[in-house]
Amino acid sequence: MEGEKMSIEIKVNRMHKLGNAEKNMKAFADIEINGILLIKGLRILNGKNGLFISMPRLKGNNSQWYETVRALTKETKQKIVSAVLAAYEKVEE
């Protein structure tokens, strides 16, 4: 498997838009990867440079936030972002 590139298929299973347009948090999403892995709790946020995706995270005992899921390559992160933002744009408020 080393050196071999795996095809990644990302499907948005759930998209829940939040109604309050004034808040930075716009929606929550769950994604499925290759039909074998479900990741729940991605957040769609509105930042200074537009919409972005925040991966699931937990607050540690030291009050710091830690991602519980992380894409290990730029390509994988970009596929996730593209799939989630495309699904977000398709959902009616």
N, C-alpha and C positions, 0 to 999 in steps of 0.2 A: 503494500500500500504506500510505502514511502515514495515520494516524488510523483505520485499519481494524483491527478486533480479529480475531485468528486463533483458531480453536478448537484447543485442545490436548488430545490424547488420550495418556494415560500408561499404559503397560502394564509390569508388573513381569515381566521375562524370567527372572530367576533370584533366588532367595532362599536363602541358606545360613546357617542358624542355627548358632551356636556352642554347644557342649555345656556349657561351664563357666558355671553360673548365678551364680557369685560375681563375675565380672569385669564391668566396665562395658560392654564391647563385646559386643553380643548377636547381631549378624548382619551379613552383607554382602548387597548387592542390586545388580542391574543393571536399568536401566529403558530402555524404548524410547519415544521420543516421536514421535507421528504416523506410526509405521511407517517413519520415515526416519533416525532418529538413535538410536544406542545409547550409553548412558552407563554405564560399568562402575565398580564400586568404591564405591558409596554405603555408608555405615556406619550401622547402627542402634545407638545408644548409650543407656545408662541414666544420666541425670543427676539432679541434685537435684530437678528438677521432673517427672521421669518420662522416658519414651522421647523421643528426638529423632533427627533425621537429620543426618548430616554428609556434605557433598559430597566427592567425590574431591579429594585434595590431594597436594602434593609438598613435600619438605623442601628449602629453598634452601641455598646455600653458607654463609649466615649462621646456619644452624640454625633459622630461622623456617619455619613451615608456611604454604603458599600454596594456596588453592583453585584447582583447575584447571578447575572448572565452577561457574558461579554463575547462579542464577535472577535475572533482572533486574527482575521484578515480584513483589510480595507474593502476588498471585493464583497465579502460576506456582509459586512456592515452596510455597504451601499445597496445590496440586494434587499436587505431587510427594510432600510429606510424607504427605498423606492416602492416596495410592495405595500407598506403600511400607509405612506402618504397617498398613493394612488387609491387605495381603499377608502381612506378618509375623505378624499375629494368626491367620491361617488356617493357617499351616504348623505341623505337629506337630513337637515336639522329638524 
